[in-house]
Amino acid sequence: MDKKKFKLTRRQFLKASAATGALLATTGTAKFVQKAAAEGKAPKEVKYIRTTCSPNCTGACGMIAQVVDGEIKTIIQAADYPEPEYNPRGCLKGLSMMNLIYGPDRIKKPLIAKGKPGKGEFKEVSWNEALDYAAGRLQEIARKYGPESVAVIFQVGGTGYVHKGAVVALATLAGWNLVHPYDQNGDLPMFWPMTFGVQTEELEPLEWLNSRYVAVFGSNILATRLPDAHFLVEARNRGAKLVVFDPNFTPTSAKADQWVPLKASSDAALALGIARVIIAEQLYDAEFIKTYTDLPLLVRIDNQKRLKAEEVKGLSKPADVPPYRESYVAYNGEFLAVHPEKLDLPLNIALEGEIEVELKSGQKVKAKPAFQLLKESLSVYTPDYVERETGVPKDTVVRLAREMAATKPLHIVYGASNYQWYHGDLKGRAIALLPVLTGNIGNPGAGISTYAGQYRVRLNLGAWWVPEGKKQNWLPWLYILHGPTKQMKAQWPKNGIKALVIGWGNPFDQHNMANRLRQMVEEGELELVVTMDFQMSTSCRYSHVVLPGVSWYEKTELVASPVHPYLQLQQPVVKPVYEGKPEFWIARELAKRINPEFEKHFFPGLDHEQAAEKVIELLLETGGPTVEGITLKQLKKGPVRAKSEVPGYRQIPFYEQVHFKRPFPPVSLPAKLEQTAQFVKSGRIEFYKDEDIMLELGEALPVHKPPFVDSEYALNPGAREKYKFSLITRNAIYRVHSTHSNNIWMNELQDGKPRVWLNPEDAAFKGIKEGEPVELYNDRGKVQGYAVLDPGVGRQVVVFEQGWWSRYLQGASYNSLTYPFIKPTHEAYFVPGMWAPNTAWNECLVDVRKVGGMQ
């Protein structure tokens, strides 16, 4: 490829971008070719190639690229999903991907830092020189500190199983630590493993149309789920009631039947108040509760632990109970040893009351069903209390409870902005009570869903991601920033983390809480940072070695999503631009330099595209029931629906548990069942948690705890008076996290200005006017933007849209304001990306002031 033709000035690039936009919007590709032919400039070759757009957005939208003489000219939606409701999919970010592929930030050659990292001073080198240097330094650090001192950040697997798998396999072979992207991104909703024993679950958007009541807690679907937002609107048009709970009036709130504004992070109090009404008025589904939940199981009053069958006189633990399960006790006039893998309790089982139990030791203790304890704990959440705590009128609380109990199917959407708080797990457990108490689980249009990132792993990955005979090391991201804790279950490296290998992300903007990551590089604590990327991001600028990767239009890949259950191919539509190389190729080249034996795992002797297809065939052959019978040949023809036991292969969480009475949890890939089943030892949906840390913190049952008390105020008591504003860093329609921060089209739509949203009353108090430059700050950092006065923003709340690269923020990172809080309940177990400390982005207090000097 001729490098000279890509050396564009900014003016030329803007002109080219505008021309491409005009082409896409008006003339169309056919007219473009016709016009070129009429002018005697007919292209030598025009191709239309189907591929998949797959940033970490959940969309995974099929796209068709028009390629003229080896260059992408336009991108349009493929609209080839077998179910017409899913057509078309896509948004302006995906349609303008050429701006990144051919943009001025494209990395042309491998780079080695020649100055202090962060200054952007590099020398261009050959691939051999860059790979030899990176491999040599990684070997040196491994010898000096141990291989586990190298940490690999690889981002979510659903955006690509082949290339991310190659990097994970290399790390596994080398003994490096892996950092799971799900909790690193703050996208792991911890209530899921605590309550259902799974990583996460969600209804596919087609199932939204079957819902009759949709309650949205802190999710802005009309801004962050553009390809699927129409399903929500259509569900409402078909008669579903849409209620949005959010401190701020969002685009989704604007489409709702009712917007319920509430105080920041008070959702648990509201949900528990609703649950109290449902129980007090006996609006709950008693049969569902007895069959599928832990609420009939007895809890000892003396030690607050569940009563085990092996403790009770006359009972014993069934011999066939797996070691990761436990047999507990229920009561219906006599004591029953409950088998954790049989959902067959008699319907006359007691939900309320207090029972005396004789133990095998001869001791007599009092016990109550968990339902009774829940009912007692909910007694404080009266409508009056809820109104004081949340700001929601008490009559609204009662009405909502009656509506949710009476209207089926009920679907609850719990958004990431809501659970990315210190007590996000408590909020999720409380909100989950509502569909469970009313029996809205496991049926079409019913349940609770979280949609955050393209995390869904839909097939077994072990044959490719875990080389035979090797064990993986995992370390949650927050420990790298925070340091080890006494109660952590993950293994802290003896000498800490000394090197980072980064792919598919921009952690020096998107994740550097309290500027810790930059500090680690600047002070030499991180001795080596190797980054694979196709754009010169902030993370590249802080790297010692930059290896030019490629976009998803330049490689072969297998893609999945948590939203729609289709497997799809990424097919290379153009050859890698400049000297970019697919990450599979990079991983293989590093592997053979670090240890020639490692290369065996990476299909040596095959071209990297041929090898990628071999990997896909391997994954389909070994991937298990969800991909049984699916072939690479089929995927080359178009998207193929992953399989399930639900009629029509629909994606309905817990359908098998409810309809076939299988124990909880279902398999939650990529973890093994015995790893996740330990989270819910009863084999049921669990609301009572008797792990020691839960009891110690008073969180055996879902409770409301106000924000900042256990986090910001505990860290700095002075923050209570010093910083009054809650900082919300929400997703924007202009970016997918950090991706597209430098997309010229997207920036033009924002006038190139980062914005800070404030309530007009708060702005008036601070003397801030519309459009004025303002600064958000606390003891950890500061960030600047331009004021937007919005009466839909809650009082003492400021909103900043995440994803801006530092170069647009005068060198600062918006994440310098945050702190890596680790909640102890997140450390009760450790299964990577399942039960691990989750980032609490929104647990952040700041103040705001006017500033001068911004251009």
N, C-alpha and C positions, 0 to 999 in steps of 0.2 A: 504494500500500500504506500502510495506517495505521501510522505510525511509533510511535504511543503504545503500541500493544499489544505492542511488543517491548522496552519499557522495564521489564525485569524486575530485581527484586532478586535477590541470590544465592540466598536461601531459595526464592523463587518459581521461579527457574531450576532448582534442584535438584529441587523438587517436580515441575516439568514434565518434567524428564529422567526421573525415576523413573516417572512416569505413562506416558511413552512406552515405557520399557523394559518395564513390566508389560504394556502393550498388546501389544507385540511378542511377549513371552514367553508370555502366557497367553490373553488374550481374542481376539487376532487382529483383523484389520481389519474383517472382515465383522461380527463381534459388536459392534465399536465403532459401526459405522454403525447396526446394528439397535437398539442401546441408545439411541443418540441420537434415532432416530426415535420410539422408545417414550416418550421423555421430552419429545417435541415440539420437539426441537432438531435436527431433521434438517438436515444440511448442504445447501447449495444445489447444490454440485457436488463430485463425487468422481471422481478420475481415477487411473489406474494407468499410469505411464509408464516405459518401459524406457530405461535409460541405462547408463553405465559408470563405475565407481569407478576413479580413476586417479591416486593419489599415486605417488611414486617407489618402488614396492615390488615390481615385476614382475608383480603379480597381474592387473591390468586385469580386474576381475571385473564381469560383467554384473549390474546391480541393477534392481529395480523399486521406484519410489517411489510411495507412496500419497499423493495430494495432495487435501486437503480444503479447499475454498474458498480455493485459492491458497497453502496452506501444506503443507509436507511433514509428514506425521504418522508414517509408518513407512517403513522401507527394508528390503526383503527380497531374497534372491538370485533372479536371473532364471531360472537353470537352463534355459536355452534353447539351449545349445551343441549343434550337430548330433551330436557324439560324446558319448554319455551318460556316458562316463568323466569328462568335464570338468564334470559337473553334480553338485551346485551348487558355485559358487565364492563366496568371501567370508569375511569375518572380522568380529569385533565392532567393530573400528575403522570399517570401512565402514558397518556397520549403525547406528552411532551418529553418523553425520555431521551429523545435525540439531543436535547439541550445539555444533558449530562454526558452522553456518550461522546459527543463531538465538542463539548464545551471547553473553555479555557482552563478549567481545573483538571482536565484529564492528565493523568500521569503517563509520561511517554516512555521513560526508561527506568530501570532499577536505580535506586538512590542510596547513598551512604552519607550520614550526617558528617559534616566537616566542622561544624561549630557546635555551640551549646544547643541541645534539643529545645525546641520551642521557638527558635529564631528563624527556622526555615532555610537554613544554610546547608546545602547538599552538593555533592558531586555526583554526576551521572556516571554509572559504571556498567559493565557488561553483566549479563545474567550470571555467568560463571563466577565473576568476582563477587557479586552480591550474595549468591547462594553459598559460596565457599566461606565468605566472611560471616554470614548469619549462622551457618551450621557450626563453624569453628567457635564462635562466641557462645552459642547454646551449649556445646560440649564442654567448653571451659567452665561455664557457670554450673553445669551439672556436676562436674568433677569437684568443684570447689565447695558447693553448698548442698549437693544432692539434686537429683533430677526433679524431685517434687518442688524445688524452688522455682521452677519454670511453670507459669500459668498460661493457659490457652483460653482466649475468649473467641467463641465461634458463632455466636448468635443462633437464632431458633432454627430447628431442623426442618420445619414444614416448608420453609422457603427453598429448601434444596437438600435432599438426602445424600446425594452423591458427593458433592464437593465439601460440604461440611463434614460428612462422614470420613473423607480422606484426611482432613486435618485432625479430627478426633482419633482416628486410627493411628496416625503418626504420634500424637501425644500419648496414646496408650502404649504403643511400642516403646517409646522413649522413657516412660515412667513419669511424664509431666503431669501436673495438676490440670484438671478441666474445670472451668467456671461455667455453671449452667446459665444459659441466657434468660431463663424464665424469671427466676428470682432476681437476677441482676437487673432486669428491665423493670422490676417492681410489678410484674404482671401476674405473679402467683397469688391467687386468692386463697389464703390459708384456711378459710372456713371449709373448703371442699374436702381436703384430706381429714380434717377434724370431724366432719359431719358425715360425709359419704364415703371416705376412704379412697377418693380418686384425686388425680391432679386437678382436673376441671372437667366440666361437661357443658353442653349447650344444644339447644334446639337448632336445627337448620332453618334458615329463613322461610322456606316453603311451609314449615309448620307454624310460623307466626300466623298464617292465614286461618288456622284452625282454632286460634285462641279467641275467647270471648271477653277476656279481661287481661290487659297488659299493664303491669306496674313496673315503671322504669325508675330505678334508684341510681342516680348519678351517672347515667350513660347518655351521651349525646349522639345518638345513632345517625341523625340527619347531617351531622358534620363529619363523623369519623367512620361511618359505614356506608359511604355513598353508593356503592353498587347494590346494596341490599336495603337501603332506606325506604324504597318504594313498597316493600313488603309490609312495613310497619304502617304506612299510610293506607295501604289497601286493606289491611286487617281492620283498621278503624272504619274505613268506608263500608266494610262488610258487616259492621255492627259491633265490633269489639270496642270496649271502653278502654281508652288510653289515658293513664294517669302518670304524670311525671313528677318525681320527688327530687328536688334539686334546690340548693340555695340560690342559684342563678337562673334567670330566664334564658333558656337556650333555644336554638332552632327546633330541637325536639319538643321542648315545652310549648312552643308556638303551635305545634300540630296536635297537641293533646286536648282531650275533653276537659282535663283539669290539670293545672300546674299547682303543686303543693310546695310552696317555699318553706324551707326549714333551716334552722341554724346549722352552721358547718359541723359536720361529723356528729350529728345528733340522731342519725338514722336508727341506731339500735334502740334508743328510747322510744321512737315512734313505732317501730316494728313490735317491740315488746308490749307497748300499749295496745296495739291492734290484737296481738295474740291474747292478751288478758281478756279483752271483750269476747273473742271467739270462744275461749274456754269458759268464761263466766256465763255466757248465754248458751252454752252447749251447742255451738254451731260447728264443732269439729267432727271429723270423720273417725269415729271410734274404731270401726273395723280396720281401717287403714293403719291407724296408730298401733293397734294391737298386733297386726300382722307384720309390719315392716319396720317398726322403730324400736328403740331401746326403752321407751317410756313406761312399758309395763314391768321392766326389770327392777328388782328390789335393791335398795341402797341402804347400807348400815348407817344408823344415826351416830354411832359412837366414833367411827373413824372416817365417815363420808365415802367409804369405798363401796363399790358394787359387791353384793353378796354373791360369793362363788358357791357353786354346787358342792364342791369338795369340802366346804366348811360346814355344811348343814347336816345335822344328824339325820340319818336315813337316806341321804342323797349321795350321789357320786358323779364325778365327771365322766361322761360317756367315753368309752375307750377309743373311739375313732375321731376324736377332736384333734385337728392339726395343732402343732406346737405354737403357731402364731394366732390361735384362737383361744377363747375361754368360754366355759359353760357357766352361765349365771342363773339366777333363780327368779321365778315368777310365782304368783299365788292366786288360786281360785277356790279357796277353801282348804286346799292342801298345797304343799310346796312342790314345784316342778323344776327339774333340772332342764334348762333350756339349751337345746343343741344349737350351736352358733351357725350351723350350715343347713338348718331346717326351719323355714318360716311357717310353722304349723301350730302356733299357740292356740288353744281353745278360745273362743270369743267371749267366754264368761270370765276371762282373766281379769284381775282387779287392776284398775288404774289409780284408785284413790284409797286412802286409809293408812293406818299404822298397824303393823303386825309384829308380834313377838316371835322370835326365832330361837330355837335351841341349837347351839352349835355342837359339833362332835366333842369339843372339849368339856361340854356340860354347861358352858356359859350361855346365858340367855341375853339376846340383844334385840333392840327395836330396829325395825326396817320399814321403809316406805317405798312405794313405786316411784320411779323417777318422774312420772307424770304428776304425782302429788307434790313432789318437791318443786317442780316447775310451776305448778299452780300457786304454791305458797310464795315463790320468789317473784312471781308476776304481780303479787298483791300491791306492791309499791307503785306500779306503773299505771296509776289511775289516770283518767282523762285530764284531770286538773294538773297532775304532775307532768304528764307528757306535754301539755300546753306550755307550762313554765319552761321546760327543758328544751323544747324544740321550736316553739313559736307557732305550732299548728293548733288551731282552735279545737277545743275538746269535742264539740259536736261533730267535727270533721273526722276525728279519730274513730269515734263510734260508728259513723256512717261508713267509713272505709272498711272497717272490720266486717260489718254486715254484708257489704257488697262483695268483698273478696270471698267470704264464706258461701255466698249464695250463687256466685257466677262461675261456672266451669265451662271450658278449661281456663284456669288462671295461669298466666306466664309472668314470671318476674325476671327482669333484666337487671343485673347488679354490675355497675360499671367500675372500671379500674380507678377512675378519679375518686371513687367512693371507698374502695378498699386499700388504696395506697396511703393509708394512715396507720399510725401506731396500733390502734385498736380496730383495724380493718377486719381482723378475724372475728372479733366479737360482733361487729355489725353484720357480717355475713351469716354467722350462726343465728343471730336474731331474725334476720330477714328470711332465712331458709325455713324458719318455723311456719311461715305463712302458707306456702304451698304444701308443706308436709302435714300440718294440722288439718288442712282442708282436703287432703287426698289428691292433690294435684301434682302427682309425680308419676312418670312412666307411661303417660298417655299422650295421644296426639294433641298438640297445641298447649300442653301443660308442662310445668316444671320451673326450674330456675336456671338461668344461663349467665355465663360471663364471656364476653368477647373481648379479648385483649391479645393482640399479636398473632402471628401465624405459627403458633406453638404445636398444633395438633400432630402427633405422630400416629399414623394410621396403619403401620405395619411393623413387624419385627425387624429391627435393624442390626441385630447382633452379628450376623454373618459378615457384614461390611464394617460396622463401626467398632467392633471389639475383636481384634485378631485372636485367633484360637490360642487358648492357654494363658491369655493375658488378663490382668486385673486393672481396672481403672481407678485413678485417684480423682476425687472431686473436692472442691473447696468453694463454698458459697462466697459470692462477691463481697458481701458486706464485711467479712472478716479481713479481706485485703485492705479495706479502707479503715476499719475500726480497730483491727487487731484481734487476737484470740480472746475468748471469754472462758471462765471457769467451767461453765456448764455445756460448752459446745460439744456436739457429737461428731462433727467432721474432724478430720485429722489435720492439725496445724503443722505445716512444715517446720522442721527443727530450726532452720535458719531463715524462715519467712519466705516471702516471694521476692525474687531478685530479677526476674525477667518476665516480660509479657509477650505473647504472640497473639496478635489481634487480627481478626478477619470479620468482614461484613458489619462493621459497627464503628462508631465514633465516640468511644468512652471518654475521651478528654474534653468533650462538650456534654455528651448525653448522660454521663454517669459519674463525673468527678465530684462527688459530694464533698463539700468543704474544701474544694481545690486540692484534696489530698493526693490525687493521682499526679497532678502536675508537680506538686511538691516532692513526691517520691522520685520523680525523674530529675528535677532540678538539683536536689540534694544528693543524688547518687544512690539513694536507697534502691531504686530500680536501675540496675546497671545496664539493662538492654531492653529495648522495645522494638519488636519487629512487626510491621503492619502490612497486611495485604489489602489493597484497595485500588479502585480505578480512578479515584479523585483525590486531590490534595486536600484532605480534611484536616481539621485541627489535630486529630490523633496522629496523622502522618507527620505533621510539623514537629510533634514531640517524640518522634521515633528516631532510633539510631539507624534502622534499615527500613526502606520502603520498597516493597515488591509489587509492581504494577499488576493488579488482577484485572478482571473483566466484568462487564455488566451481564445481566441475565439474557441479553440478546446476542451473546458471543460464546455460548457454551451449551453443552447438553446436560440436562438436569431433570430430576423427578421431583414434582412439587405437590404439596397437599395443603389443606387449609382447615381450620376449625369451623368455618362458617358453612360452606357447601361441601358435601362429601365426595368430591371428584378428585381422582388422581389425574395429573396432567404432565405433559412434557414441556420442558423448555427446549427448543431446538435452536441451534445457532443460526441466526439470520445473516450475520456478516462474520468475517474473520476478525480476530482480535485486533483492535485499533492500536497503532504504534507497536510497542513491544510488549503489550499486555499478554498475560498468560492465565489460563483457567487455574483455579486454586488446586484442582486435582494434580495438575502438572507440577505446580509449585511444591505441594506436599510430597509428591514422589521424588522430586529432585532433592529436597531436603533430607528425605528418608535415606536415600542411598549414600548421601554424604555423611550423615550421622552414624549410620551402621549399614553396610552393604546388604546385610541379611534382611533388613526391613523392607527392601524394595520388592521382595517376593509377594507381599500383600497387595501390591498396586498394579498388577497385570503388566509386568515389565515386557518390553518388546512390542507393545501395542501403542499406536497413536493415542493421544489422550482422549479424543472423541470416541474412538473405538472402545477404549478401556471404560469410558463412562457408560457406554451402552452395555458392556459386560456387567458392570456394577448394577445397573438397573435390572437386567435379567436375573442376576443373583438375588436382588432384593425381592423381586416378584416371586421367584421360586421358593424362597425361604421366609417370606413375609407373613405367612399365616392366613387365617380364614378371611380377613378383610380384602385380600388381594388374590384369593384362590381363583385360578383360571384366567386372570388378567395377564395379557402379554404385551411386550414392547410393540409388537406389530399393531395391536389394538390402539395403544396410546398414540402411535404415530398418526392414526386416523382422527383422533380427537379425544376429548375428556371421557373418562370411564368412571362410573359411580363405584365407590368402595362398597363392599358387601357388608350386610348385617343380618340379624335374625328378625328385624322389623319388616313387616310387609312393604314391598317396594324399595327395600334397602334404605328406608328413611332413617334419619338421624334423630332418634328420640331417646334421651338419656334414661337409663334404668328401665327400659321397656322389658328386657329379659328378667330383671328382678321382680317386677310387678306382675307380669303375665305368666312367667314360668316359675315364680317363687324361688329364684336363685338367691343365694346370700349376697350381701354387699361386702366388698365392692366388686363391680365388674373389673376385668383386666384394664389397667390404665397404662398403656404403653409409654415408654419402653420398659418400665419397671416390671419385675416379676410379681405375681399375685401375692406370694408370701411376704414380699416387702411392704405392699400397700395394705394387705388385709390386717396387719398388726395395728393399723390406725383405728380400725373399728372391730375390735376383738369379738364383739357380740354377733358379728355378721349382719348387723342391722344399721339403719340410719341412727346415728348417735347424737343426742343432745346433752347427755350427761357424760362428762369426761373426768375420770378419777385419777389421771396421772398426777403425780405429786406436785408438779409445778402449777397445774390447773387449780388444785385445791389450795395451794399456798397463796395464789394470787386472787382467790375468790372467784374463779372463772369456771367452776365445774359445770355450771349452766350458763347460757347466754345472759349477759348483763350489759347495762350501759355504763361506760366510763367516759367522762368528758375528755375532749382532746387537750393535749399539751401538759396535763398534770403530771403524767408519768414520763414525759419526754422532755419538752423544752423547759418546763419549770423545774424539773428534777436536775437537768443539766446545768441550768443557770436560773436560780430563783429570781434574779433581777429582770428576767425576760417578761415576767408577768406584767410589770408596769412599763417596761421600756418598749416592748414590741406588741402592738395591739392588732395588727393586721394578719389574717391568715392568707398565706400565699398558695394559690392554686396554679400549677403549671399544667394547663390542659393541652390536649392534642388539637391540632389545627387542620383545616381542610387544605392547607397549602403545603404540608409536608407529611411524610411518614417518619415520625421521630426526627432524626437528623437528615434523612434523605430528602432531597429537593430543597434544602436550605439555600443552595446556590443555583436553583433553577430560575432562569431569568424570567420566564413567563409567570411563575408563581410569585416572584418578588415584585414584578410590575403590578400584579393584582393587589399587593399590599403597599404600594408606593415605596417599597424598599425599607419600610419602617417597622421595627418591633414596637408593639403596643402594650400598654398597661391599662386594663379595664378597672374602673373605680365607680362606686356609687356616687352620684352627684353630691349628696349630703356630706360624705366623707371628703370629697374633693374640695367642697366649699370650706370646710373646717381647716383644711390644709392650705387653702389659698391657691388651689390648682385649677387651671382652666383647660377647656377642651384643646387638645393638640399640643399642649405645653410639654417640654421634656421633663421627665421625672426620674427619680432614682429610688429603687427598692434596696433596702440595706438591713443588715443585722451585724452581729459581732463576727460573722464568718466571711462576709463578702458583700458585694453590691452588683446591681445590674441596672441598666438604664433603658428607657423606652419613652414612648409618647402617649400622653394621657387620652383615654377614651372614657367619657362620662356616660355611664349606662345605668339607668334606673333599674334595670333587671339584675344588676349585680347586688349580692347581699351586702349588708352593712358590715364594715370592718373585714372585708374580703378584697383582695387584689388578685387579678387574673393575668397571668403571663403565658403566652403560647410557647410551648417547648419546641426544641429542635433548631433554634437559631445557632449558627456557627459563631464562634467568638469574634471573628473578624467583623461581624455586623453589630457587635456589642462593645466596641472599643476595647477588644481584647479580653473582656471578662466572660465568665460562664455563668449562665443563670443558675446552674447547679452549685455554684459556690455558696449559695445561701442555705442549702440543705445540710442535713447531718445524717450519718449512717447509724441510726438507731437500730438496735437489735432487741426484739421483744423475746423474753425467755420462753414463752409458750411455743415459739417457732423453733425452739431447740429441743423439744421433747423427744423427737426422733430426727433422723437425717436420712432421707432418700433424695438424691439429687433431682431438683426440679419438681419435687413432689411435696416434701415436708422439709423446708429450709427457711432461714431468715429472709423475709421479703422486704424489699425497699419501701420505705414510707415517705414517698416524695412529698406528699401534701401536708405532712406533719411539720410545718415550718412557719415560724412567726417572723414578721418583718415590720419595718416602718417605711413610710413613703414621704418624699420631699421633692420640691421643685429643684431643678438644676439648670445651669446655663452652659453654653458652649457646645451643645450638640448641633450637628449639621443636618 
